[in-house]
């Protein structure tokens, strides 16, 4: 792992993990070492790197999929159950914008919704396809995409849109 300037954010250390490193020392919630294999962490060919800022997500997609995605998904689904699902028809078409590794998409599919996921990271989408194999996934920049269909709901969970650093970029998502 590459040493970083003292910033006080342990996530920066995670981002610097070499996917081919035998034991990066990253620990899960229970404090146990990461059991995933180097092969799992490097399953996405470098040639799939997208031409957007999402490239930064490729290096820790395996970590997000294993540790963050499932926890965030459970929290979000409890909220969605109260405020969204009662207002959707049973077979609603949902766009999961900045879908990450697809845990939300998988949960939506299990409830009977039709799901399309969009993300800029090829590695995140590789996991999304594994987690939600019957969903459709598109690699694209959230600031510049088009679909020929109308969705009943566009969902962007967690802090995905917070990574857009200008008002122009944020506005572009909603165009």
N, C-alpha and C positions, 0 to 999 in steps of 0.2 A: 504494500500500500504506500502511496506517495504521501509524504508529510506535507501538510498545508500550513499556511500562516495561521496564527492564533486568531480565530474569528469567534470561537465559542459555539459552533454549530456542528454537532456530530454528523449531520447528514452530509456535509461536505466530504467527510472521510469516506462515507459509503459510496458517494459518487465516484471516488477515485479508485475503487476496487478494480483490479485487473481481472476480467472475466476468466482468464486462463490460470490465475493464481490458485495453487492447490488448496490452501486454507487461509482465506482472507481475514479470519478472526471476527467476522461480523456475527453478532449474537441476536437471537430471536427474543421474543417477549419473555420466555421462561429462562433466559440467560444461557441457553445451550448454544454451542457453536453451530453454524449453518451447516446442515447435513447435505445440501445439494452438491451435485457433482460438478466439476469444471465443464464437463460436456453439456450439462443442462444450462449453465450460465453462458456458454458460448455457442448456443444452438443457432443463432441468427447470423447468417453470413454477412461480412462487412459490406458486401456489394449492395445490400438492401438499405443502406443509409440514406435517409430522405434529405432533400435540400432545404430543410427548415431548422428552426431552433429546437425542434423535437429530438434532434440528434443526441442531445444531452441525456435524454431519457433511456436511450438504448443500453447504456452501460449499467443501469441499475434496474432494468425491467424484471430480471429474475428475483431481485430482492423485493420489489414492489409486489410482484405476483405472489410470493410466498408469505410475506409478513404484513404488508400494509393493506393490500387489496381486500382480503377477506374481512378484516376488522372494520374497515371503512364501509364496506358493503353492508354488513349487518346493521350498523348505525343508520346508514342512509335508508335502508329498506323499512325500518321501523317508522321513520318520518314519512316516507313516501306512502306507506300503508294508510296513514292518517290523512295526508293532505292531497295526494295525487290519485292513487288507485281508485278511490270511490267515484271519481269524475271521468274515468276512462271507460270506453266500451271494452268488452272482453277481448276483442281481437285488434286493439289499437295498434297503429304503426308508430313506432318510437325511434327517433334518432338519438343515439347516445353519443353526444358530441364530446370529443376528447375522452374516449371510452377506456383508455388505458389497457389493462390486461383482461378486461371483459367480465369481471365478476358481476357488475350491475347488469350487463347484458344477459348473462346466464340466468340471473334471478328474474329478470323481466320475461325471458323466454319460458321459464318454469311456471309463470303465471298466465301463459297463453298469449302474451303480446308478441307482435312481430317486430324484430329489432334490427336496425342497421347501426353499426358502430363506426365512428370516424376518429382517427387519431393520426398524428404526424410521425409517430415512432414505429418503425418496422418491427423492432423487438417487442414492443408492447402489443402490437397486433398479432404477432406470432403466438403469444400467450393467450390473447383474446380468442383466437381461432380454436385453441385447445380447450379453453374454458367454456366457450359457447359455440360449439361447432355448427349449429343450425342458424346462427345469425349471419348476416352479411356484414363484411367489414371493408372499409375503404381507407387507404392511406392518403391523407390530404392535410393541407394546412387549414386550420379552423378559420383563418382570416380570408381564405379564397377557395371556396368550394361551391359547387352547384349540384342539385339533384333534380331529376325530372319528375319528382313526385312530391306530394304534400304529406307531411307527418302530422299525426294527432298531437304529438308531444315531442318537443326537443328538450333533452335533459343534459345538463352539463354539471356533473357532480363534483363536490369537493372544491378544490381551489384551482382548477384548470385555467379558468379565465383570468385568475390573478397573475398568471405568468406572462400575460400580455402587458408590455410596459408602457404603451402609449395609448392615449384616448383614440387616436386614429386606428390603431390595431384592434382595440376593443370594438369600435364602431363597425369595422370591416366584418367582424363575425356576424353582425346582425343585419348586414345588407342583403 
